[in-house]
Amino acid sequence: MKIPFNEEQLVFLKSVPLPFDPSTDLTDEQIEKMVNILEDHIAYHGMNEEGTGENEIGTHCADLLTFLAPYA
């Protein structure tokens, strides 16, 4: 399935260590793996320095996870 990511989403996804190109036709397994990687990425890199909320990375991950929900 080809997911209609916008340019900003694709730029961010290319900064995340995905083992495949998210702009290609993706299998259900790749989509599930992407969700898992984004969940891990937000957990490790998505909090602000104070630990009280999301930083920019966290916001991007959360937005993408919401966007991907209908596909997962």
Secondary structure, DSSP 4 states (H G I P E B T S, - for coil): ------HHHHHHHHHS--SS-TTS---HHHHHHHHHHHHHHHHHH-B-TTSSSB-HHHHHHHHHHHHHTTT-
